Amino acid sequence: MGVHEWKDGRSYSGQWLDGQMHGMGSYEWSDKKIYNGQYVNDKKSGFGIYKWPDGRVYKGQWYNGKQHGLAEYTINSESGDSSSLRVRYG
């Protein structure tokens, strides 16, 4: 386990292997986007949850740093309502 913070405001807290993000971790960008999930060789891979500051959420599979496989994508409206859809990427 370890934490790395970049000068531009990004940060990663989680597992490492040979200097790369590998295993479970949490990555936050300076614009407040957040990814919590699995990494393999510095890339999102396996199950993860990606959250945008506007309330959108992607919960699902990743492969080689990209959304891949089954997932649930949630969109929140300005009125506070939300709608979710199941999607397949890749």
Buried (B, 14 or more C-beta within 10 A) or exposed (E): EEEBEEEEEBEBBBBBEEEEBBBBBBBBBEEEBBBBBBBBEBBBBBBBBBBBEEEBBBBBBBBEEEBBBEBEBBBBEEEEEEEEEEEEBE
